[in-house]
Amino acid sequence: MTDASQTFRERELLLTGANGFLGKVILGLLLDRFPDLKHLHILLRPRGELSPAQRFAEEVLASPALAGIARDKGEEWLAAHISILAGDIGAPHCGLTQSDLRRLAGRVGLVLNCAGRVDFFPPLDDSFRSNVDGVENVVELAQNLRVPLLHVSTAFVCGETDGLVEETEPVVGFYPHRRGPGDDRFNHAEEIRRAREIIRQIYESESANGDAEAGWRSRELAQRLAALGRQRAASWGWVNTYTYSKSLGEQIIASTPGLRYAIVRPAIVESAWQFPFPGWIEGGRTAAPLVLMALGGLKDWPVREDAPLEVVPVDMVAGAILAAAALLAEGRHRSVYQLGSADVNPCELGTIVSLLDREARKRTSRNGNGARSQALVRWLAGSRPNARVRFVSAEDARARRLRLQERINRAARWIEAAQGALQAAGLPGEKWLAGWKAGLRKLDLQAKFREQTIEQYLPFVLQNRYVFESENIRAACAALSDEDCVRPLWRPEQIDWESYWIRHQIAGIEKWVQPEAVRDWTFTL
């Protein structure tokens, strides 16, 4: 049996992405569960006037996920067990100096890469910098140090699919529209070369037009680069630029001769189940907008009721990554670990939406129907706060959005006419009408933003049905010693989804996601 405690006691680790949501929990588990940890090297780039060490102290150790652990460990212990390296995976040699590389050689036993760009549709050069160029640089670093590489990817590299996604699908040469094992049409190196060439041409065209300035990129250029990423991804069957670039990164790793590696593919990483405490979440995670839209009273959902939403708590993902890392360090690993929940404990979208709607109704009942001005705005716009949830097609959802737009415009014209009449007659009430008009504008902006958000989620909630085979991580946990502290962390079959969504997801989002985002989304429709 592999003993992770012994593995991390005997080997120093190099971690990238420690300032991210998942990276913080991985770091927290290492510090909390492995008191004999030999040493941890953390790669961070400076930001503004903050040095990497200052960023680590202010953004990582001071975060809710780590503040208590850091306090318990103390500054002396942390200084003895953690080194902060100034670097950037998007730069050659990951931004490390030759002196850094010489100091790390012979010390580091494993590189754990959690860094990456997670936006769905960023400008393609930005996505490449982290998810393609960055992977090339991390691979080079692992080769220079002669150590194995654990790389965190995403389960959604499968792209457009319907049903079970197996872990045995070959990595190199894969693209979602592949027509079988004999289809060798996709070559990742050629695709990367072609994409980089088009990026270069786009920049040159802007320079030729006199629009380019050093260190500055126009909005039009960014839009062209974002459109390029969308087009390249769709042409091969990936649902967005993020999954396209992450698959290219995987293929770089898997095609590198002599590299010992493991690729970990989490599904949707969401709020903590237990560690550092139930419900901890950071930033607007993938499911956060869906939760906030439901709590805000969205009634018409273009989702596939019987499709499971592949969600995994962040602490389970972090524990699985450390289990895979221990096996990789010992040479007992498998190449790919998918981390999903639906193969053993599916939670269907119809159930989730209905559960969230019930919670929204309870809150409306406790809080009343809101201020009179808000209630009148809803009535003027023809919204349905007490209506039942409906599962509709994408086309029907858009049609309903257009009808709402027409009602909002009609109500706005009525208010403008009433304002004019009151002003001409010298009567009071114009201030109230101005408040209603502002409420209508907010309602209109929310409806447009909801439509844009749902449009990005359609591949995950309507157009495809994902179930990720996760057999390899179960085998990994079985290969750990009975006393291993990370072994019991992977338990998706034990999640009570109703409790998780109410007590972890909703409570966590309301507490840890920016309060202004909650206020903006929960203006009841």
Secondary structure, DSSP 8 states (H G I E B T S, - for coil): -B-HHHHHHH-EEEEE-TTSHHHHHHHHHHHHH-TT--EEEEEE--BTTB-HHHHIIIIIITSTTTHHHHHHHHHHHHHHHEEEEE--TTSGGGG--HHHHHHHTTTEEEEEE------SS--HHHHHIIIIIHHHHHHHHHHHHT--EEEE--GGGG-S-EEEE-TTS-STT--TT--STT-----HHHHHHHHHHHHHHHHHHHHHTT--BTTB--HHHHHHHHHHHHHHHHHHT-SSHHHHHHHHHHHHHHTSTT--EEEEEESEEES-SSSSSTT---SS-TTHHHHHHHHTT--EE---TTSB--EEEHHHHHHHHHHHHHHHHHT---SEEEE-STTTS--BHHHHHHHHHHHHHHHHHHHTT--HHHHHHHHHHT--TT---EE--HHHHHHHHHHHHHHHHHHHHHHHHHHHHHHHHT-S-HHHHHHHHHHHHHHHHHHHHHHHHHHHHHIIIII-EEEE--HHHHHHHHTB-TT-TTGGG--GGG--HHHIIIIIIIHHHHHHS-HHHHHHHTS--
